Amino acid sequence: MKKKYTIQAQPFVVPTTDGKLIEEHFGGATTKQEDISIAHMVAPPGWSEPFQTPEFAEYTYIIKGKKQFVIDGDIVVLEQGQSIKIEKNTRVKYSNPFDEVCEYMSICTPAFSIDTVNREEE
């Protein structure tokens, strides 16, 4: 009988050049899923990404520290224990301009893809 659960003990560590740790537990890189991706991330102080307009909704839950979002011109800061859903096709910039590490979980529906994140040139 096929098991009706999957335990992920070896997430895919996404190679980065900006000091951010990305561990994908479920999604395109690990399980070839296209409907959802779940990742654990750690953003160092001073980290930021370019603006992007993803073709997926993104849910973020802050485990530790703070994370800043610029969403359609609004500046939103989430702290430990808070979460947010950002609708797909929304222009957003993620950053950690604070003096402490930010640890968080990110869930994307459909799954994160470099082909559908639509990052802008800086």
N, C-alpha and C positions, 0 to 999 in steps of 0.2 A: 504494500500500500504506500502510495506517495505521501510524503510529509506535507502538511498544510502550513508549514512555517519555514522561514529562512533566518538563520542567525548569521549576522555579518561580523566576523572577527578580524577580517583583513581588508579594511577600506582602501580604496585607491587614493594615494597621495598625489594630488595634482601638482606638477612642477610649476613653481612660481619664481619670479625674480625680484619680488617686492617685499620679501620677508613674511608674507602671509602664509599660514598653514591652512590647506584645504584637504580634508579627508572625506571623500565621497563614499558613503555607506551603501546607498542604493541610487541607481541612475544609469546613464549611458555608458560611463567608463567601467563600472563594476558589474552591473547585472544586465546591461543592454536594454534597460527599461526606457521607454519613451514617454510614459504617462506621468512619472514623478521622479524627482531626485531629492535625496536627503544628504546633507553634508554638515560636518562639524568644522568650524573655522576658528582660527585665532589670528586676529589682526593686531600687529604691533603698534605702539604709539607712533603717530605721524603718518600712518598708512592712508592711501586713498586710491580710488580707481577713477578712470574717466567717466563722463556721463554715458549712460546707455539707455536704450529703449527696448527692453526685452519683450519677446513674443510669448512670455510665460508669466503667470502670477508668481510672486515670491513672498513666502512667509518667513519672518525672522524672529527668533526667540533669543534674548540676551541672557547668557548664563553668568557672565562676569564682566564688569567694566561698563563702558558706554560706547555707543556707535551713533554717528551722525548720518542723516539722510537729507539730501536736497531733492524734493519731490515737486515737480512743476513749480519751482520757485519757493516753496515752503521749506524752511529748515526745521527738521524734526530730530530730537535727540532722545534715544531710548536708553534706559538704564536696566541694570540687573532685574530680572523677573518680568520685564515688559516684552510685548511682542507686537508685530505689525504685519499686515497683509498689504502688499502693493500690487494693484491690478496690472495685468499684462498690457503692453503698449503704453506704459507710463514712463516718461523720461525721469531718470533718477541717477543720483551720484551718491556712492557709498564712501564713507571715510571714518577714520579714527583720529581726530585732531587732538586727542586728549593725552595725558601723561601716563596712562595705564593701558595695559593689554586689554583687548576686548575679545571675549570668547563667546561664540554664539552658534546656533543651529540655523540652517537655512533649508527650506523645503520649496521646491519649484514644481509647478504644474502647468503645462507638461514639463518634462525634465529639462534641466539646464542643458544648453548646447551652445558652444562657441559660435555656431552658425546662426543662432536665433537671439543672441544677447544684444547684438547691434551696438557695440561700443563705439563711441566717437573717438576721433583722433584728438590727442591733446596738443 
